[in-house]
């Protein structure tokens, strides 16, 4: 096969991959949309009496399906795709920057050498290769996140407009102008620091644990693949609070009803937001969108069942 044909074929494969990822993103967008609304604390539907998996009585919050039906009822089916445009743009920018940076970093693919070559390495060399690869991966991801962060902020704010029914953030360019008008240059990077920290924690935790297990404990290649996926999932769960805080800070005090009292306290910094969410046991808010349980104040009715006490949100505890 001619080299030109091979190059064209590789480019077509890449475009098919890009289109496939866009399709998956669009298909899953309604679930990600309601997850963002849950993360920023919007609960339009009251809790209802239910039971936990262990049979204990509890107040349950509407899951993703019921939440999606509610959004569809208010905004129609197309309303479920609020924020999809800037999200796809952000993903494309992130992917392009990540690929460009990773290809320019030295020894980025050294760790992918043949098994025979890796077996000849000493323990110190294996660890050094792992560290170099992880550092390069971290640099590429962080640069991609920094450059694509404005699209992430626009995505979250576009979705958050559902709470107050605003229409400030619509098109990509008009949203960029509105973002600059509202918060200046720093507004483009709202929530960036916790997002970066979460990405770094996920990467190092997943890669290091996977490296240790696959290097010293497991030899079967098929099992190694499952271990890598499992460890990545667990690492993402560990770093989830950083993602939550990042999205909350992207909308906090931005002029939208969702980011202002009484819907949300005004935070001085992302650490202030973290401390508040931790104090009210909400650092995992939105981590599960299928089975959710209400953890706020409730009363016990005359039949001994938990009942919803109030829909009012609580402000941060006053400092003494």
Helices and strands as residue ranges (DSSP letters): H 3-39, E 48-51, E 57-61, H 64-75, G 77-81, H 84-104, G 110-112, H 115-119, H 123-164, H 172-183, G 185-189, H 192-216, H 221-238, H 240-251, G 257-259, H 270-279, E 292-293, E 298-300, E 306-308
